[in-house]
Amino acid sequence: MGGHRWRDRLGPAVSVAPGARVDKFEIFFDLVFVFSFFIITRATAINITGASLLHAMLVLAVLWWCWVIHSVVASRVRLGEGFVPVLMVVGMAALFCFALSLPQAFADPRQTPAGPMVVAISYLVIRAVHLLLYWHVAQERPGERRLLLRYSPEVVLSTILLLAAALVPAQIADLDTAMMVRDLLWLSVVVLQYGSGLVAGAWGWTIESAEHWTERYDLILIIALGESIISVGVGGNLLGQPVTWEAVAAAVCGIVFTAALWWAHYDVIGPAARIAQHAALGRPRVAMARDAYAYLYLVMIAGIILFALGAEEIVRQVADTHVSLREPAHGPGVPLLFGGVACYFCGGVLFQLRTLRTLSWTRVGVVVVLGAAIPLGAILPALAALALLTLICVGLVAVEVVVMADSRRALREAVFREKATHEAHEVEFRAAWHDEPEDQGPGRAGGTPPA
């Protein structure tokens, strides 16, 4: 009885309409996810090795799957309406604990398992919140509830595997064997999660609002790009250091090439893919949403984290007054920087192929150029290597502005017509607020929005 009372006072859950947009609470929730990206970058930057990079990608994959499930729930119910924000705050708290515990997830397994245990328990709470919320909103559709039950074993098994990764390695005497078992258990979680999405296919799910779905993923990618700039500034020792022209040049290069990466996706490919997502219906729409956004955006996010690590290493060398500007870049900075940007573009190429069924020779060419530039960047001074990457990214944008001029113009016209039509409907609806009778009284001046 008490549960029904507080839900009645807060209001019911509200379904997502076909033309719904992202609300402000969803962006608020996304900031906690991006904080997790920041933690992954910071924990990996302490000691960049092959093992630490593997662990970063495993953690990212598990975290991203939570995001995918979160976006599926958000495509069904408005997260900022009724009693739903209360449950989402519980999920946010669990996600925050999950992020804070990530640096201990792959620590020495012979030490206390408190950190890995918090990771597993927080993961269970996050998934349970999503599962319970979706179960509630799917009550009017028995078919959806039956479909939800088919996915429940994945939640249980992945949680058991994470608990095993926290407890089992501590019982193994040999350190190398214990670490290998832990890594295999995490890898099993990733295979289970993404394999379940492929095996289940697109049957039974629906994407009510293609606009909402694409906007959610576009926003998380933009925030991740912004976080990479913060990571470079914080980790590269730019804060609190004396201002030098070298540091200013490195900061400018970081902003410019990140802006070029934003342009490369959001100038043409992103908006065109959004239209393609709108045009698809039924199972093809769900399949495209899963393949292009849920899976291939992970490749792009992974690329962002990798090039953030590389840029941080290079910027740290540039800002170090004890290192000569003529000294070649050392460490893993150049491979991570160029390789991360190449990974970002590879994800973009596959995304374009899946949504638009086209392939741009400029994108394939820039991936080849980035791979060939790694040996050159390794022998260049750090600032020169960063400038070379910036030149490649800006060069891609400049070439595509010329080559894709007709496509850009046609796309802009279509998007403008769409926005103009949408705004006209909004103006027409809001005009009713000013059509109230003049004798309505001073307390209602300006009109009241219709119910």
Secondary structure, DSSP 8 states (H G I E B T S, - for coil): -HHHHHHHHH----B--TT----HHHHHHHHHHHHHHHHHHHHHHTS--HHHHHHHHHHHHHHHHHHHHHHHHHTTB-TTSTTHHHHHHHHHHHHHHHHHHHHHHTS-TTS--HHHHHHHHHHHHHHHHHHHHHHHHTTT-HHHHHHHHHHHHHHHHHHHHHHHHHHSGGG-SSHHHHHHHHHHHHHHHHHHHHHHHHHHTTTT---S-HHHHHHHHHHHHHHHHHHHHHHHHHHTT-TTS---HHHHHHHHHHHHHHHHHHHHHHTTHHHHHHHHHHH--HHHHHHHIIIIIIIHHHHHHHHHHHHHHHHHHHHHHHH-TTS-TTSB--TTHHHHHHHHHHHHHHHHHHHHHHHH----HHHHHHHHHHHHHHHHHHHSBHHHHHHHHHHHHHHHHHHHHHHTHHHHHHHHHHHHHHHHHHHHHHHHHHGGGG-S-GGG-GGGTT-----
